[in-house]
Amino acid sequence: MFSTLECKKRTKPTMHLYSIVLCIILAISTSARGLSRRSTLIRGGSTREVSEDDAFHRLATAIKPRIDGTNAKALQRTLKALSSAQKALKGLDGAAHEAYQRTHSSTDQELTTVAGRARRSAARTASTADAFLSAELCELIESDKETENARKKKGALENREVLLKSTVRLTKYSNVSVLVLWEPSYSGGVGIDHGGIKDLAGAISKKNRGRVLIVLKDSVNDDLTGTINILDSEPWEVELKSGLIANEVASVQLHLYRCAGRVLEEIRPILLGDTLVNCTEAAFHFCGQSLGGGIASLAAVILDGSLPMPQEKKRKRKQVLNKLAYNNTNSTIEGLGQGRSSASVLGIPPCLSANVKAAFVKSIIYGDDVICRTTQLSLKRLFQRVRRMLKGGLVGRHVGWMADAASLTISSMKEHARGSEGEEGRLVIPGQTFLIRPRRLGGVCSMHEVGGVKGGREALRASFLWQLNDILLSKSLWKHHLLQSYIEGLDKVQLRGVGDL
């Protein structure tokens, strides 16, 4: 028989989790209706009506073929109604952040008074700098005009040489633009040490090691329907060649994974050519946004050797006869950049299972970006919510937000409680992941590390308040995915104590 003290110790985590869930549901039930009828508060305290039609119309159009027996207008109204519960969760997070900012001065505590605070500040600072580089290069690939402007002094192409501009196939109806740059004067870090606080502080090698920059942009970047069509597919299992467990498998987003292989095949002559053949210390850095960023991150993982090279289907007899030679050439790509491969990506979808630890990939999520939350599993949960609301009819749409709030909270609780169980079959955003949240107070953005967090306050906020495992229905779900929004958000990130590091 357990003592009273032992019983309390055993039940405390469970009771704490359930108390959080009950508080969230209670807060939603008292605020969701008010939030759904309230005009949007903008910085400075004034109000204005914000049209939600564009975001919900785009999403309704994208998912309509998967919802039987409804029209686009009805589906759009349903998505607006469902957004009330999630809007309330966002309101709770915003209120908590404002309360903390009003009661804590940035000079209240030194960086060294809280364990790990200096490391977290350094990581946020370095990731912000890397993200700016990625955004600059993504702008560069937008048009020939941008490329020409970048050749000017202090432009993105200063001290960099264009080695390749090409396209590869993503799916039957989409492709990816590839831009490869060579920077011979680069003397910074490689792999997990690429960029980072050492480069910012000037602690770099005296030797010019050189750097290959690979920038990717997908052709459906501005098409929500096309993007969702690509992401709505089951995770694909691949057998890992390295790891502590024999025959360990990982999951990938199939279309992005195959395209990553095609990108590496396209740039193979550069990676193995005369420019780099004698430069064994050169860094390989991938950049991209949206699906292009997902492909970039997977290509970096393959080049590091953490994932095998994908095998294309052999459709012609000649290709079948040359299978052995094909596999031999693949081995020169896998692991070619081990310890020297890295990526900095923006707004990418979950595309790799969490059991592949790719710390050399830095991923940025901005606000309510819908693509960063889109997998086949999250889409299925959204379809279930929509069908449940539609079945309730007119009355159901008025009272269904309460049931939806409870459903969302319980779903988030299950995801949080699951932890690492079954992680090899669940897609996540790879690498070190940072969430940028726009804030009303002070017109700034807060930055939070969310990738690989197993527990604690940030993990709870990611599951319950930030809803990173579910599609967040918000008027900003598509706006926050745009490259310009990422640039503006990065520019407003509040970095504390950078000068003290």
Secondary structure as UniProt FT lines:
FT   HELIX           4..37
FT   STRAND          40..41
FT   TURN            43..44
FT   STRAND          47..48
FT   HELIX           53..63
FT   HELIX           64..66
FT   TURN            68..69
FT   HELIX           72..103
FT   TURN            106..107
FT   HELIX           111..113
FT   TURN            115..116
FT   HELIX           117..140
FT   TURN            141..142
FT   HELIX           144..150
FT   TURN            153..154
FT   TURN            156..159
FT   STRAND          161..171
FT   TURN            172..173
FT   STRAND          174..183
FT   TURN            184..185
FT   HELIX           191..193
FT   HELIX           196..200
FT   TURN            201..202
FT   STRAND          211..218
FT   TURN            219..222
FT   HELIX           224..231
FT   STRAND          236..239
FT   TURN            246..247
FT   STRAND          249..252
FT   HELIX           254..266
FT   HELIX           268..271
FT   HELIX           274..277
FT   TURN            280..281
FT   STRAND          283..289
FT   HELIX           291..304
FT   HELIX           317..321
FT   HELIX           323..333
FT   TURN            334..340
FT   STRAND          341..346
FT   STRAND          352..353
FT   TURN            354..355
FT   TURN            359..360
FT   STRAND          361..366
FT   TURN            367..368
FT   HELIX           371..373
FT   HELIX           376..391
FT   HELIX           393..418
FT   TURN            419..422
FT   HELIX           423..425
FT   STRAND          427..428
FT   STRAND          432..438
FT   HELIX           441..443
FT   STRAND          445..449
FT   TURN            451..452
FT   HELIX           456..460
FT   HELIX           461..465
FT   TURN            468..469
FT   TURN            475..478
FT   HELIX           479..481
FT   HELIX           483..491
FT   TURN            496..497
FT   HELIX           498..500
//
